[in-house]
Amino acid sequence: MRANRKLWAAATVCVAVIAGATGCSKGEDKAADPFAGLTADAIADKAVETTKGATAFRMHGTGKTDGEEMTVEFSVDDKGNCQGTMKAPKGGSAEIVGTGGTSYMKGDDAFWKSSGGEEGASAEESDSMSALLKGRWLKMPNESGAGEGGAGAFCDLKQIVKDMDEETPRKGMTREADADVDGKPAAVLSKKDKAETTTFYVAKDAAKPYVLRVVTTGGDDPGTVDLSDFDKPVTVTVPPADQTVDMAELMKGAS
């Protein structure tokens, strides 16, 4: 019995200690750091270049626009396919799908009432827009709003990674303590610029050090963007024609 108690006590200690700190964890050596010898700036550059080479990924982002909270979640690939959802800053939510150079957006009443019509549209005009599109998809070419926050912007993988490359500061970064992102070990890099701090979470993967998360605090555009499902194809189902409203025809009618 005494021997058994000692064995149980030893096992309890082994569970509690840090792996590699005692003889209990032989054979469980800490994984080598794939970024050993690299500066924080070099790790960030490597991560962005690797992410730019992805053929697809899923993006989940939350942030503020003009002080209003906004959320987007979508998957996109390099063939122009995308699908996801967004919650508008002024209320409501919408589904988005896109393929073959065309995007479709289906919003709820609150979404169309808060975002429908031209800037300065009356409540009556917004209500009319909401009634017309109720339960239907607005069909639009990707170039209408691509790169400007329109639905087409969600389907352009090259533009998304180009913006990431050009707009994310990667000089003068500091490596912080490592962390996990959804269970994946990540190197943490940060940079403070005046009132804004940008933090990168980079997968500790020698072969594919993807950007897993970017967090911006302070400044005019605080928010968090998570990336996952790298290189997984995106399958899109185009809405039936009888459930769509063509934006081009809608604009003709408005004019």
Secondary structure as the mmCIF struct_conf table of DSSP 4:
data_model
#
loop_
_struct_conf.conf_type_id
_struct_conf.id
_struct_conf.beg_label_comp_id
_struct_conf.beg_label_asym_id
_struct_conf.beg_label_seq_id
_struct_conf.end_label_comp_id
_struct_conf.end_label_asym_id
_struct_conf.end_label_seq_id
HELX_RH_AL_P HELX_RH_AL_P1 ARG A 2 ALA A 16
BEND BEND1 VAL A 17 VAL A 17
HELX_LH_PP_P HELX_LH_PP_P1 ILE A 18 ILE A 18
TURN_TY1_P TURN_TY1_P1 ALA A 19 GLY A 20
BEND BEND2 ALA A 21 THR A 22
HELX_RH_3T_P HELX_RH_3T_P1 GLY A 23 SER A 25
TURN_TY1_P TURN_TY1_P2 LYS A 26 GLY A 27
HELX_LH_PP_P HELX_LH_PP_P2 ASP A 29 ASP A 33
TURN_TY1_P TURN_TY1_P3 PRO A 34 GLY A 37
HELX_RH_AL_P HELX_RH_AL_P2 ALA A 40 LYS A 52
TURN_TY1_P TURN_TY1_P4 GLY A 53 GLY A 53
BEND BEND3 THR A 55 THR A 55
STRN STRN1 ALA A 56 THR A 65
TURN_TY1_P TURN_TY1_P5 ASP A 66 GLY A 67
STRN STRN2 GLU A 68 ASP A 77
TURN_TY1_P TURN_TY1_P6 ASP A 78 LYS A 79
BEND BEND4 GLY A 80 GLY A 80
STRN STRN3 CYS A 82 LYS A 87
TURN_TY1_P TURN_TY1_P7 PRO A 89 LYS A 90
BEND BEND5 GLY A 91 GLY A 91
STRN STRN4 SER A 93 THR A 99
TURN_TY1_P TURN_TY1_P8 GLY A 100 GLY A 101
STRN STRN5 THR A 102 GLY A 107
HELX_RH_AL_P HELX_RH_AL_P3 ASP A 109 SER A 115
BEND BEND6 GLY A 117 GLU A 118
TURN_TY1_P TURN_TY1_P9 GLU A 119 GLY A 120
HELX_RH_AL_P HELX_RH_AL_P4 ALA A 123 LEU A 133
TURN_TY1_P TURN_TY1_P10 LYS A 134 GLY A 135
STRN STRN6 TRP A 137 PRO A 141
TURN_TY1_P TURN_TY1_P11 ASN A 142 GLY A 149
BEND BEND7 GLY A 150 GLY A 150
HELX_RH_3T_P HELX_RH_3T_P2 ALA A 151 CYS A 155
HELX_RH_AL_P HELX_RH_AL_P5 LEU A 157 GLU A 167
BEND BEND8 THR A 168 THR A 168
BEND BEND9 LYS A 171 GLY A 172
STRN STRN7 THR A 174 ARG A 175
STRN STRN8 ALA A 179 VAL A 181
TURN_TY1_P TURN_TY1_P12 ASP A 182 GLY A 183
STRN STRN9 LYS A 184 ASP A 193
TURN_TY1_P TURN_TY1_P13 LYS A 194 ALA A 195
STRN STRN10 GLU A 196 ALA A 203
BEND BEND10 ALA A 206 ALA A 207
STRN STRN11 VAL A 211 THR A 217
BEND BEND11 GLY A 218 ASP A 221
STRN STRN12 GLY A 223 SER A 228
TURN_TY1_P TURN_TY1_P14 PHE A 230 ASP A 231
HELX_LH_PP_P HELX_LH_PP_P3 VAL A 238 PRO A 240
HELX_RH_3T_P HELX_RH_3T_P3 ALA A 241 GLN A 243
STRN STRN13 THR A 244 ASP A 246
HELX_RH_AL_P HELX_RH_AL_P6 MET A 247 ALA A 254
#
